[in-house]
Amino acid sequence: MGLISSLAVFLVTEKLDLPAEALKWISLPYGLGAIIGGIATFALATKITPRRLLQTGLLVNGMGIILAGLSTKLWITMTAQFIIALLQPAIFVGNNALVMQHTDQNFIGRVMGIRTPLMTGAMLLMMSAAGVLKNTLSLILVYLLAGLCFFAGLLITVPKGSR
């Protein structure tokens, strides 16, 4: 999300041809989706395996990001933002649960302690590169690349025998 999080205003002004003040209309469904998604993920976390949570979140986020990047209609962009946020908690919960399952108990604190700053740093780097990439490539292409990154993450989670 670091790659596109700073580009939402351009999605509104360039793709949707709306004033920057209209950013609230794609932020609102995102916030609502995050709240509902958090509650739903909490309720379903014991019924769905962490890998399946992670995979579902990655797949839906990848598709939602691409849809948001291609959309020229406000309602489609709002729907994409809602769907993206709805499944983001599944990514976080699935990822954290997998780390807990596959890390020796003595190293969980160290793994989480190094992983969090690495993820934050990667997000900051990508947010910094987003403007340059948008100007070099295009807004649509940056959104497509971001969606493809989620699909690449999804492929990594598929067990080797089933690829």
N, C-alpha and C positions, 0 to 999 in steps of 0.2 A: 504494500500500500504506500510505501514511502515514495515510490516513483510518481504516483498520480495524485497523492493527497494535496499537493500544492498547486495542482493544475485545475481543480474544480472550478475556479473562477473563469478560466479560459473555456471550459466546457460550456458554461452559462453564456459567456459573451460571444464566443466565436461559433460554437456548434449550434447553440439554441437561439443565437442572435437576440439575447435579452440583456437588460442592464445588469451590472454587477450586483445590484441590490437583490436580484432574483436568486442569488446563491442560497438564500434561506429556503427556497422551495425545493432544493435538492438536499439541503442539510436536514430539514425536518423529517423526511421519511427515513433518512439514514439513522438519525437518533432514535426514532421509534423502532426501527428494525433492530438496532443494537439492544434496546431494552427487552423487546419481545424475544429476540434470539438468545439473550442471556438467560432469561427465565426458562425458555424451552430447552436449551442445552442442559441447564441444571436439572430439569425434570427428566430428560431422556438419557443423561450420562450413564446411568446404571443399566440401561436397556440396550445401548448401542456400544460396540467396542470402540476404544480410542482410535484405532486405525480407521474405522469406518467414519467416525466423526471427522477426523482430519481429512480423509479423502473426499467426503461429501462437501465439506467446507471449501476445500481447494477447487473442486470442480465448479461449484456454484459461483464462487468468487471470480474465478477465471472467466466464466461465461458472462457474469454480471458486469465485469469491468469492460469486456469487449463490447457488450451491448450498450453500456453507457458511452463509450467512445464513438460508437457508430450512430447513436441516436441523434435525431434532429427535432424530436418532439419532447416537450417538457414532461408529459405524463410517462413516457417510456423511460426517460432518464430518472424520474422520481421512482418508478418501479424498480429499475436496475439498482439504484442506491439502496432502496429498502431491502432487496434480496441480498445484496452484498453484505449489508450490516447484519441481516438476520442470521447468516451462516458464519460470520466471523468468530463468534464465541466458540463454535464447534472446532474451528482451527486451533484456537488457543487451548481449549480444554483437551482436545485430542492430543495435541503436541505435548502439553505438560504431563498428561497421563502416560504417554509413551516413554517420556524421559524417566518418569518415576518407575515404570515397569522394567526398563532395560538398563538402569544404572544401579551399580552397587550402592547399597544404602549408605556406606561411608563416604561416597562421592557425590551424592545428590546435591548437597549445598554448594559444592565447588562447581558442579556442572551448571546448576541454575545461576550461580554467581557470575560465571563467565559468559553464559549464553545471553543473559539479559543485556549487558552492555554491548555485546557483539550485534545483537538484533537492533538495538537502539542506534548504534553507530552506522549500521548498514542502512537503516531508514534515513538517517540524517544525510548520509552520502548520496543516496538516491534522490532525496528531496533537493539537494544542492545541484545535482545533475539534471533534474527534470526540466528546468528552463532552457538549458543548453540543448538538451535532446529535442525539446519541443520546437525550438528555433531551427535546429539542424535538420530534423526529420519532419514531423508534423504532429499535431495533437492526436489525430486518429492513430498514427503509427505508434506513438508512445503508449496509448491505451491498449493497442493490440499487443505490444511487447510485454506490458504489465500482465495482461491476461495470459499470455503464453508462459510467463514465469510461473504463474500458478499451476498451469498444466504440466510444466516441467517438474514442479514440486509433487504433483499428483503421481506422475510416472515413477518418481523415486520411491514413493510409498508402496507401489505394487510389488509384491514378492517376486523374486527372480524366476521362479518356476512357472508363474502364470503370465509372463510377458510374451 
